[in-house]
Amino acid sequence: MSILIEAYTRNLVFFGVIDVLIALWCLYGLTKIIDHQSTKSDRIKGIGIVIVAIILLLIVNLLAIHFTHK
């Protein structure tokens, strides 16, 4: 039983770290959008970063659910 709990916690920590890194990348994209000195192409890149980061967050969280709820 403790082996299952240990594996479950390892998976949660692993996916949690990935979630935090993707969320930081998403915040970077938001700062590119909000920054007053950024050009139009920078804002478009920021929007792209935010969209890709949200999609990656969804995929990572679905994988976390898949691997932790067996």
NULUMMAR-938449 format. One record per residue (C-alpha): residue number from 1; z, y, x. Coordinates in Angstrom, 3 decimals. Layout:
// NULUMMAR-938449
<voti><pos>NUM</pos><up>Z</up><north>Y</north><east>X</east></voti>
...
// end
This chain:
// NULUMMAR-938449
<voti><pos>1</pos><up>0.000</up><north>0.000</north><east>0.000</east></voti>
<voti><pos>2</pos><up>0.811</up><north>2.445</north><east>2.815</east></voti>
<voti><pos>3</pos><up>-2.605</up><north>1.757</north><east>4.365</east></voti>
<voti><pos>4</pos><up>-4.256</up><north>2.920</north><east>1.134</east></voti>
<voti><pos>5</pos><up>-2.143</up><north>6.082</north><east>1.020</east></voti>
<voti><pos>6</pos><up>-2.925</up><north>6.811</north><east>4.670</east></voti>
<voti><pos>7</pos><up>-6.677</up><north>6.392</north><east>4.127</east></voti>
<voti><pos>8</pos><up>-6.508</up><north>8.514</north><east>0.970</east></voti>
<voti><pos>9</pos><up>-4.729</up><north>11.337</north><east>2.839</east></voti>
<voti><pos>10</pos><up>-7.170</up><north>11.161</north><east>5.747</east></voti>
<voti><pos>11</pos><up>-10.095</up><north>11.518</north><east>3.354</east></voti>
<voti><pos>12</pos><up>-8.480</up><north>14.470</north><east>1.603</east></voti>
<voti><pos>13</pos><up>-7.752</up><north>16.239</north><east>4.899</east></voti>
<voti><pos>14</pos><up>-11.292</up><north>15.588</north><east>6.170</east></voti>
<voti><pos>15</pos><up>-12.967</up><north>16.890</north><east>3.017</east></voti>
<voti><pos>16</pos><up>-10.483</up><north>19.765</north><east>2.798</east></voti>
<voti><pos>17</pos><up>-11.407</up><north>20.968</north><east>6.283</east></voti>
<voti><pos>18</pos><up>-15.103</up><north>20.778</north><east>5.412</east></voti>
<voti><pos>19</pos><up>-14.432</up><north>22.714</north><east>2.191</east></voti>
<voti><pos>20</pos><up>-12.648</up><north>25.476</north><east>4.108</east></voti>
<voti><pos>21</pos><up>-15.468</up><north>25.777</north><east>6.646</east></voti>
<voti><pos>22</pos><up>-18.103</up><north>25.998</north><east>3.909</east></voti>
<voti><pos>23</pos><up>-15.997</up><north>28.554</north><east>2.017</east></voti>
<voti><pos>24</pos><up>-15.757</up><north>30.701</north><east>5.166</east></voti>
<voti><pos>25</pos><up>-19.542</up><north>30.486</north><east>5.551</east></voti>
<voti><pos>26</pos><up>-19.859</up><north>31.579</north><east>1.914</east></voti>
<voti><pos>27</pos><up>-17.591</up><north>34.572</north><east>2.613</east></voti>
<voti><pos>28</pos><up>-19.828</up><north>35.466</north><east>5.558</east></voti>
<voti><pos>29</pos><up>-22.796</up><north>35.498</north><east>3.185</east></voti>
<voti><pos>30</pos><up>-20.874</up><north>37.673</north><east>0.735</east></voti>
<voti><pos>31</pos><up>-20.096</up><north>40.185</north><east>3.475</east></voti>
<voti><pos>32</pos><up>-23.817</up><north>40.362</north><east>4.285</east></voti>
<voti><pos>33</pos><up>-24.496</up><north>41.192</north><east>0.627</east></voti>
<voti><pos>34</pos><up>-21.692</up><north>43.756</north><east>0.254</east></voti>
<voti><pos>35</pos><up>-22.115</up><north>45.523</north><east>3.627</east></voti>
<voti><pos>36</pos><up>-23.520</up><north>49.021</north><east>3.137</east></voti>
<voti><pos>37</pos><up>-25.339</up><north>49.057</north><east>6.470</east></voti>
<voti><pos>38</pos><up>-27.213</up><north>45.798</north><east>5.923</east></voti>
<voti><pos>39</pos><up>-30.927</up><north>45.878</north><east>5.265</east></voti>
<voti><pos>40</pos><up>-32.682</up><north>44.350</north><east>2.283</east></voti>
<voti><pos>41</pos><up>-33.609</up><north>41.236</north><east>4.271</east></voti>
<voti><pos>42</pos><up>-29.972</up><north>40.820</north><east>5.349</east></voti>
<voti><pos>43</pos><up>-28.876</up><north>40.950</north><east>1.713</east></voti>
<voti><pos>44</pos><up>-31.492</up><north>38.348</north><east>0.769</east></voti>
<voti><pos>45</pos><up>-30.244</up><north>36.112</north><east>3.602</east></voti>
<voti><pos>46</pos><up>-26.686</up><north>36.622</north><east>2.333</east></voti>
<voti><pos>47</pos><up>-27.702</up><north>35.561</north><east>-1.176</east></voti>
<voti><pos>48</pos><up>-29.369</up><north>32.463</north><east>0.297</east></voti>
<voti><pos>49</pos><up>-26.271</up><north>31.618</north><east>2.318</east></voti>
<voti><pos>50</pos><up>-24.054</up><north>31.935</north><east>-0.765</east></voti>
<voti><pos>51</pos><up>-26.339</up><north>29.725</north><east>-2.876</east></voti>
<voti><pos>52</pos><up>-26.581</up><north>27.029</north><east>-0.191</east></voti>
<voti><pos>53</pos><up>-22.820</up><north>27.161</north><east>0.425</east></voti>
<voti><pos>54</pos><up>-22.053</up><north>26.708</north><east>-3.280</east></voti>
<voti><pos>55</pos><up>-24.424</up><north>23.724</north><east>-3.465</east></voti>
<voti><pos>56</pos><up>-22.807</up><north>22.220</north><east>-0.335</east></voti>
<voti><pos>57</pos><up>-19.338</up><north>22.734</north><east>-1.822</east></voti>
<voti><pos>58</pos><up>-20.394</up><north>20.855</north><east>-4.943</east></voti>
<voti><pos>59</pos><up>-21.865</up><north>17.987</north><east>-2.908</east></voti>
<voti><pos>60</pos><up>-18.836</up><north>17.726</north><east>-0.597</east></voti>
<voti><pos>61</pos><up>-16.398</up><north>17.758</north><east>-3.507</east></voti>
<voti><pos>62</pos><up>-18.383</up><north>15.092</north><east>-5.348</east></voti>
<voti><pos>63</pos><up>-18.323</up><north>12.964</north><east>-2.205</east></voti>
<voti><pos>64</pos><up>-14.573</up><north>13.536</north><east>-1.880</east></voti>
<voti><pos>65</pos><up>-14.073</up><north>12.389</north><east>-5.462</east></voti>
<voti><pos>66</pos><up>-16.273</up><north>9.343</north><east>-4.829</east></voti>
<voti><pos>67</pos><up>-14.471</up><north>8.271</north><east>-1.662</east></voti>
<voti><pos>68</pos><up>-10.911</up><north>8.925</north><east>-2.810</east></voti>
<voti><pos>69</pos><up>-11.034</up><north>7.525</north><east>-6.354</east></voti>
<voti><pos>70</pos><up>-12.009</up><north>3.894</north><east>-5.859</east></voti>
// end
